[in-house]
Amino acid sequence: MPKMKKLALLSLLALAASAHADEREWHTYKELVEGSRIDKFYAIPAAERDKLQLYVKIVPKNKAIRRDQLTLTVQDGAERQSLPILAYGRFNLVPNQKWLTDGAKTLISLPTSEKAGFGMDMVTPLPDGSQWRYTQVMSSVAQSNAVIKKMAGALSLFAPTIKVVVFKFDKPAQLRIEGKDGVKTYASDAKGYIKLSPDSGLLKENPLMVASERPFEAELETE
């Protein structure tokens, strides 16, 4: 029995080594934090970014690489911690001062022959259910632009401008805005998306928005 246990342990160690075999150093943790300016985002008071969620995302040069199959790990000396990869290659990056101070690095499961950079995605968390007031969601556009300018600092003139909320559905859907001057209905496109720009009149009126089904996401985009 002791010999069996020893063999089992050796097998587990071999599997662990195999799991890490394709890992290579990517960016330092500091490069990710400072390059994405995510530290600037979290330095903004929570009340001024309460309609926003900011993600860092992996952007492989090779479009054929499935980002959902990649792994990302922070290594700080002997300590290892996984950063779970979400849809679209996104991951949450909340600045960790210890990792910044220690000079931690990130490891990515990508062959050395492949290159990958990183970008940013911003979404607005939707209220529960499939209906909500207009300003609860559409005011996120103005808030996102104010936040982006603060994050950019002296480079704010070159910062991108968010213009639309992209409601994303798993299947064909409709979105109604029940304003005092009538109901406006929007249908999803071939991708299952409905793109809406904020309307100043509707922001004041704050009508009800009703979706035929709940979107799985509302992303903020420049167009």
Legacy VTK file of the C-alpha trace (Angstrom):
# vtk DataFile Version 3.0
C-alpha trace
ASCII
DATASET POLYDATA
POINTS 223 float
0.000 0.000 0.000
2.750 2.593 0.781
4.277 1.840 -2.639
0.899 2.413 -4.312
0.546 5.757 -2.562
4.034 6.747 -3.690
3.231 5.859 -7.295
-0.008 7.845 -7.116
1.870 10.847 -5.770
4.451 10.633 -8.544
1.640 10.481 -11.106
0.047 13.602 -9.670
3.365 15.429 -9.749
3.848 14.415 -13.377
0.400 15.714 -14.258
1.097 19.005 -12.497
4.364 19.402 -14.371
2.581 18.664 -17.642
-0.119 21.253 -16.868
2.559 23.925 -16.494
4.687 22.781 -19.423
3.116 25.139 -21.959
3.241 28.154 -19.684
5.596 30.986 -20.436
6.205 34.392 -18.982
3.924 37.009 -20.475
3.889 40.516 -18.990
4.965 41.502 -15.517
2.049 42.119 -13.205
3.054 45.785 -13.035
2.994 46.081 -16.833
-0.570 44.752 -16.909
-1.773 47.081 -14.167
-0.053 50.215 -15.435
-0.510 49.482 -19.134
-4.253 48.962 -18.742
-4.479 51.878 -16.251
-6.792 49.682 -14.190
-5.243 51.214 -11.070
-6.562 54.603 -12.228
-10.024 53.084 -12.605
-10.130 51.767 -9.037
-8.722 55.052 -7.713
-11.921 56.798 -8.867
-14.596 56.951 -6.120
-16.983 53.977 -6.397
-20.021 56.265 -6.711
-18.545 57.718 -9.911
-18.114 54.309 -11.566
-21.086 52.421 -10.121
-22.548 51.704 -13.577
-19.313 50.262 -14.952
-17.342 47.033 -14.941
-13.892 47.133 -16.527
-12.085 44.026 -17.765
-8.611 43.450 -19.142
-8.621 40.995 -22.051
-6.046 38.849 -23.824
-5.677 39.697 -27.529
-3.740 36.953 -29.401
-2.163 37.998 -32.703
-3.293 34.661 -34.128
-7.091 34.973 -34.470
-7.437 31.178 -34.551
-6.398 30.864 -30.900
-9.357 30.216 -28.632
-8.998 32.650 -25.763
-11.383 30.667 -23.564
-8.857 27.815 -23.564
-5.956 29.928 -22.332
-4.845 30.069 -18.722
-3.288 33.006 -16.913
-1.389 32.768 -13.641
0.298 35.294 -11.390
3.582 34.038 -9.953
5.034 35.832 -6.945
8.089 33.846 -5.874
6.800 30.385 -4.988
3.214 31.607 -4.803
0.935 30.964 -7.782
-2.595 32.275 -8.250
-4.805 31.734 -11.267
-6.639 34.622 -12.913
-9.774 32.973 -14.367
-10.343 33.662 -18.063
-13.913 34.716 -18.839
-15.758 35.188 -22.141
-13.870 37.018 -24.905
-10.556 36.350 -23.133
-11.425 38.781 -20.345
-10.177 38.615 -16.797
-10.692 40.677 -13.674
-7.645 42.647 -12.608
-7.962 44.362 -9.231
-4.537 45.820 -8.321
-2.721 43.797 -5.670
-0.131 45.972 -3.944
1.935 43.023 -2.725
2.336 41.671 -6.256
3.240 45.136 -7.521
5.850 45.589 -4.778
7.272 42.088 -5.203
7.634 42.386 -8.978
5.314 39.450 -9.669
5.024 38.138 -13.225
2.232 36.574 -15.212
2.411 33.223 -16.994
0.233 32.450 -19.999
-0.466 29.083 -21.631
0.698 30.203 -25.049
3.571 28.765 -27.114
6.592 31.017 -27.522
5.890 31.125 -31.251
2.600 32.947 -30.591
2.212 36.578 -29.545
-0.542 38.209 -27.527
-1.187 41.698 -26.277
-3.930 42.964 -24.017
-6.866 45.341 -24.310
-9.844 46.556 -22.314
-13.605 45.938 -22.361
-16.153 47.966 -20.410
-19.692 46.806 -19.675
-22.565 48.191 -17.675
-24.126 45.713 -15.218
-27.814 45.312 -15.973
-30.449 45.532 -13.232
-32.231 42.287 -12.383
-34.970 41.060 -14.672
-35.750 42.046 -18.259
-37.077 45.561 -17.708
-35.559 48.661 -16.186
-35.676 52.434 -16.309
-33.851 54.134 -19.173
-31.352 56.095 -17.092
-30.348 53.011 -15.086
-28.566 51.715 -18.173
-28.182 54.487 -20.734
-26.608 57.002 -18.337
-23.631 54.612 -18.224
-22.397 56.142 -21.504
-21.823 59.576 -19.937
-20.330 57.984 -16.829
-17.953 55.834 -18.881
-16.623 58.849 -20.791
-16.051 60.809 -17.582
-14.180 57.825 -16.123
-12.098 57.272 -19.264
-10.975 60.913 -19.217
-9.915 60.621 -15.576
-8.043 57.402 -16.322
-6.283 58.996 -19.293
-5.188 62.062 -17.336
-2.972 64.316 -19.473
-3.725 62.127 -22.500
-7.502 62.628 -22.226
-7.626 64.400 -25.616
-6.613 61.110 -27.231
-8.959 58.932 -25.170
-11.725 57.004 -26.990
-15.325 58.188 -26.694
-18.053 55.704 -25.775
-21.176 56.251 -27.894
-23.409 53.186 -27.624
-24.675 50.476 -25.320
-24.634 47.091 -27.076
-27.291 44.762 -25.699
-26.270 41.178 -26.471
-28.768 38.313 -26.684
-28.382 34.555 -27.072
-31.201 34.473 -29.648
-33.293 36.941 -31.685
-34.846 39.479 -29.366
-36.608 42.827 -29.191
-36.191 45.817 -26.919
-39.005 48.318 -26.325
-38.747 51.847 -24.976
-42.142 52.898 -23.659
-41.935 56.683 -23.900
-44.735 59.210 -23.447
-44.752 59.856 -27.212
-45.186 56.189 -28.032
-43.370 52.875 -27.986
-40.145 52.400 -29.914
-39.181 48.815 -30.708
-35.708 47.644 -31.720
-34.853 44.191 -33.088
-31.538 42.385 -32.694
-29.247 42.034 -35.693
-27.686 38.872 -37.108
-25.259 38.721 -34.173
-28.037 39.060 -31.611
-27.035 42.661 -30.825
-29.069 45.826 -30.332
-27.010 49.027 -30.315
-28.514 52.136 -28.745
-27.116 55.623 -28.299
-28.407 57.643 -25.327
-31.118 60.177 -26.131
-31.071 63.375 -24.060
-34.868 63.621 -24.060
-35.318 60.048 -22.911
-32.670 60.505 -20.225
-34.865 63.282 -18.763
-38.105 61.367 -19.232
-36.657 58.081 -17.924
-39.180 55.701 -19.535
-39.366 51.956 -19.075
-37.216 49.682 -21.228
-38.570 46.155 -21.756
-36.609 43.305 -23.345
-38.288 40.214 -24.810
-35.608 38.260 -22.938
-32.781 39.247 -20.673
-29.561 40.213 -22.497
-26.501 38.303 -21.323
-24.478 41.513 -21.450
-24.587 45.252 -22.144
-21.198 46.360 -23.470
-20.102 49.954 -23.898
-18.534 50.699 -27.286
-17.291 53.625 -29.329
-19.723 53.033 -32.219
LINES 1 224
223 0 1 2 3 4 5 6 7 8 9 10 11 12 13 14 15 16 17 18 19 20 21 22 23 24 25 26 27 28 29 30 31 32 33 34 35 36 37 38 39 40 41 42 43 44 45 46 47 48 49 50 51 52 53 54 55 56 57 58 59 60 61 62 63 64 65 66 67 68 69 70 71 72 73 74 75 76 77 78 79 80 81 82 83 84 85 86 87 88 89 90 91 92 93 94 95 96 97 98 99 100 101 102 103 104 105 106 107 108 109 110 111 112 113 114 115 116 117 118 119 120 121 122 123 124 125 126 127 128 129 130 131 132 133 134 135 136 137 138 139 140 141 142 143 144 145 146 147 148 149 150 151 152 153 154 155 156 157 158 159 160 161 162 163 164 165 166 167 168 169 170 171 172 173 174 175 176 177 178 179 180 181 182 183 184 185 186 187 188 189 190 191 192 193 194 195 196 197 198 199 200 201 202 203 204 205 206 207 208 209 210 211 212 213 214 215 216 217 218 219 220 221 222
